[in-house]
Every structure is written in structure tokens, then in C-alpha cells.
Amino acid sequence: MEGVTRIDQRLFQKVIDMAGMMRVPRSRGAISGLLLMLLGAWGALIPFIGPYWHYAYAPDNTWDYTTGRLLLEILPGAGAFLGGLLTLGSANRLAAMFGGWLAAVSGAWFVLGMPLSSIWGSPTVGGPVGGTTRQAVEYLGFFGGLGAVIVFFAALALGRFAVLGVREAEWAAGPVAGEPYDERATAPTMTGRPGYDATEGTGATAARTGRADGRGHRLHWPGHHRHVAAR
């Protein structure tokens, strides 16, 4: 029974460690998530509001809904917006990375959707309006450039969430089950080392170096017993 209990404790501790590794600060994906939300909203709304200033793909009419706009602009824009929202607000690593991947796929569809729809014969949108320069700008703002920027910020967010930071490592380490938690063991201090206690003065230095202080006490790291050295 004692061996089974030890195995259960180890498994329980591993579950706690994994849960700690899944936690991330909400601020980690704040900038990327916000930008992905703005870009997704732009991609989904620009076909409807762009014609107000003659920045559009045919049909050049405001709030004109078509199946091609749904498949090539509204859905990927909504996907990028939702992915950015998950990246921005989630404190769970898996959920945030799912949002990053959703945004990346949506951005890729902005780039590849139109040429693939022409090949497959599926519903598509009309051509860009205006002169050559305006058409190039419209392509960048509606599809190619927009999708590339979304993929870039999604990849940036995925890279940040793939890294295990110091704070997450401390969360994952945590206290061992059944043992009291010592804040000095993990709290950052001005010395840059764990376990520093400013109230001990030179005693803390002696604890780190292993030397005895003036009273003959040989000090050790926090968590160990203090012994009296023979004078």
C-alpha cells in the first residue's frame, strides 16, 4: 500500500506540474491578439464599407452580400478575429496557441482563397476597381497583404506561447504535495538568488558562502537546519 501511495503522489505531482506549465500570463499575447482582432475585423468589414470611398472589389456597392465575400473575406476575417480574441484573453497555453493557429490559417486563406476559388470554380469575388495602382493597393488591403500580416502576427504569438518563461517554470515547480510552501524559495529578490532574506544581513551571505558568522553559527541555505559550529 505504501508503494501504491507513493506512485499516486508522483502521478498527482506530475499532473500539478503539467497544469502549472499550461498557465501563461494574460499579457503575453496582448499586443499580437489585439492586432489580430483589428486585422480580422478589417478583413471582414472592408468589402462592405470600402465602396464608400471607392476602395472595393466588384460589385462596387456598400453592404452588398455575396457568397464569394462570405467564403473569401467574412469567414477568414471572423477566424482571425476569434483567434486574436483567444490569444488576447486566454491564460491557458493550449487555448492561446489554438487561437494563434486559427488566426494563421485564416490569414493563409486570405492569401490563397481567391486563386484557389478560381481554379476550383467555387464562388468568388469580382475584380478590383480603379486604375493599376489602386488595384494593387486593393489587392494588398483585401487579400494578399492582409493575409501575410495576419500570418506574421499569428506566428509571433505562437512563438511567444511556445516558450516556457521563468514565471511559468515557478508555477510549474510550486510546492511539493504535503510540504509547506516557502515563499523565500521562489520569490525574486534583489540578490537575484532564491532564498535571500534581507533581515539576516550578513548571515544571508554566510548562508550562501557556507562561512560561519561572528557568533559561531554556521548557516546554511533556507530550508536546512542551522548548526552551531564548534569554536
C-alpha positions in Angstrom: 0.0 0.0 0.0 2.8 2.4 0.8 4.3 1.8 -2.7 0.9 2.5 -4.3 0.6 5.7 -2.3 4.0 6.9 -3.4 3.1 6.2 -7.1 -0.2 8.1 -6.7 1.6 11.0 -5.1 4.1 11.1 -8.0 1.3 11.0 -10.6 -0.6 13.7 -8.8 2.5 15.9 -8.6 3.1 15.4 -12.4 -0.5 16.5 -13.1 0.1 19.6 -11.0 3.4 20.3 -12.8 1.6 20.0 -16.2 -1.2 22.2 -15.1 1.4 24.8 -14.0 3.1 24.7 -17.4 -0.2 25.3 -19.1 -0.7 28.6 -17.3 0.6 31.8 -19.0 0.4 35.5 -18.2 -2.5 37.1 -20.0 -0.2 39.9 -21.0 1.9 37.6 -23.2 -0.4 37.7 -26.2 -1.9 41.1 -25.6 -0.4 43.1 -28.4 -0.5 40.3 -31.0 -4.0 39.3 -30.0 -5.3 42.9 -30.3 -3.7 43.4 -33.7 -5.1 40.1 -34.9 -8.6 41.2 -33.8 -8.2 44.6 -35.6 -6.9 42.9 -38.8 -9.7 40.3 -38.7 -12.4 43.0 -38.3 -10.9 44.9 -41.2 -10.9 41.9 -43.5 -14.5 41.0 -42.7 -15.9 44.6 -42.9 -13.8 46.2 -45.7 -15.8 44.6 -48.6 -19.0 46.3 -47.2 -17.6 49.7 -46.2 -14.8 50.1 -48.8 -17.1 51.2 -51.6 -17.9 54.4 -49.6 -14.5 55.7 -50.8 -14.3 53.6 -54.0 -11.9 51.1 -52.4 -13.5 47.8 -53.4 -13.8 44.6 -55.4 -16.7 44.3 -57.7 -19.6 44.6 -57.1 -18.7 48.2 -56.0 -21.8 48.5 -53.7 -21.8 49.1 -50.0 -23.2 46.3 -47.8 -23.7 44.0 -50.8 -23.6 40.4 -49.6 -22.4 37.6 -51.9 -21.4 34.0 -51.3 -17.9 34.8 -52.6 -17.5 37.5 -50.0 -18.7 35.1 -47.3 -16.2 32.4 -48.2 -13.2 34.6 -49.1 -13.5 37.6 -46.7 -16.1 37.3 -43.9 -15.2 33.8 -42.7 -11.4 34.3 -42.6 -11.9 37.7 -41.1 -14.1 36.2 -38.4 -11.5 33.4 -37.8 -8.7 35.9 -37.4 -10.8 38.0 -35.0 -11.7 34.9 -32.9 -8.1 33.7 -32.9 -6.9 37.1 -31.8 -9.5 37.1 -29.0 -8.3 33.8 -27.7 -4.7 34.9 -27.9 -5.5 38.1 -26.1 -7.7 36.9 -23.3 -6.7 33.3 -22.5 -4.5 32.4 -19.6 -4.2 28.8 -20.8 -1.3 27.9 -23.1 -3.3 25.4 -25.3 -6.2 27.8 -25.8 -3.9 30.6 -26.7 -2.0 28.5 -29.2 -5.2 27.3 -30.7 -6.2 30.9 -31.2 -2.8 31.6 -32.9 -3.2 28.7 -35.2 -6.8 29.7 -36.1 -5.6 33.2 -36.9 -2.7 31.8 -39.0 -5.0 29.5 -41.1 -7.4 32.4 -41.6 -4.5 34.7 -42.8 -3.3 32.0 -45.2 -6.9 31.6 -46.6 -6.9 35.4 -47.3 -3.8 34.8 -49.5 -4.7 31.5 -51.1 -8.5 31.7 -51.2 -9.0 33.8 -54.3 -6.7 31.9 -56.7 -7.9 28.5 -55.4 -11.5 29.5 -55.8 -10.8 30.4 -59.4 -9.2 27.0 -60.0 -12.0 25.1 -58.3 -14.8 27.1 -59.9 -16.3 27.9 -56.5 -18.0 31.3 -55.7 -15.5 34.2 -55.8 -15.5 37.9 -55.9 -15.2 40.3 -58.8 -12.1 42.2 -59.9 -10.6 45.2 -58.2 -11.9 48.6 -59.3 -9.9 51.7 -60.4 -6.5 52.1 -62.1 -3.5 49.9 -61.9 -2.1 51.4 -58.7 -5.5 51.4 -56.9 -6.0 47.7 -57.9 -2.6 46.8 -56.4 -3.5 48.6 -53.2 -6.9 46.9 -53.1 -5.3 43.5 -53.5 -2.9 44.2 -50.7 -5.6 45.6 -48.4 -8.3 42.9 -49.2 -6.3 39.7 -49.6 -2.6 39.3 -50.1 -1.1 41.9 -47.9 -3.7 41.5 -45.2 -3.3 37.7 -45.0 0.5 38.0 -44.9 0.3 40.4 -41.9 -2.2 38.2 -40.1 0.1 35.2 -40.6 3.1 37.2 -39.3 1.4 38.3 -36.0 -0.1 34.8 -35.5 3.3 33.2 -35.9 4.7 35.8 -33.5 2.0 34.9 -30.9 2.7 31.2 -31.4 6.4 31.7 -30.8 5.8 33.6 -27.6 3.4 31.0 -26.2 5.7 28.1 -27.2 8.4 29.5 -24.8 8.3 28.5 -21.1 9.1 31.6 -19.2 10.6 31.9 -15.7 7.2 32.7 -14.1 5.6 29.6 -15.7 8.5 27.5 -14.5 8.0 28.7 -11.0 4.3 28.0 -11.2 5.0 24.5 -12.6 7.6 23.8 -9.8 5.3 25.0 -7.0 5.4 23.4 -3.6 5.6 19.6 -3.3 2.4 18.0 -2.2 2.2 17.7 1.5 5.0 20.1 2.2 4.6 23.7 3.4 5.2 26.4 0.8 8.2 28.7 1.4 7.8 32.0 -0.5 11.5 32.8 0.0 12.4 29.7 -2.1 10.8 31.2 -5.3 10.3 34.9 -4.7 12.7 37.1 -6.7 15.0 39.2 -4.6 17.5 42.0 -5.2 20.3 39.4 -5.0 19.0 37.5 -8.0 19.1 34.3 -6.0 16.2 32.4 -4.3 16.1 32.2 -0.6 17.7 35.6 0.2 16.4 37.1 3.4 17.2 40.8 3.9 16.6 40.6 7.7 19.5 38.2 8.1 22.1 40.8 6.9 25.5 39.3 6.8 24.0 36.0 7.9 22.5 35.5 4.4 25.9 36.0 2.9 27.3 33.4 5.2 24.4 31.1 4.3 25.4 31.3 0.7 29.1 31.0 1.2 28.9 28.4 4.0 31.1 30.5 6.3 30.3 30.9 10.0 29.3 34.3 11.3 30.8 36.2 14.3 28.7 34.3 16.9 30.0 30.9 15.7 26.8 29.9 13.9 27.4 28.1 10.7 24.5 29.0 8.4 23.0 27.0 5.5 20.5 27.6 2.8 16.9 28.3 3.8 15.1 25.1 4.4 18.0 23.5 6.2 18.7 23.5 9.9 21.3 25.8 11.4 24.1 24.2 13.2 26.4 25.6 15.8 30.0 25.2 14.8 32.5 24.5 17.4 34.7 27.5 18.3 
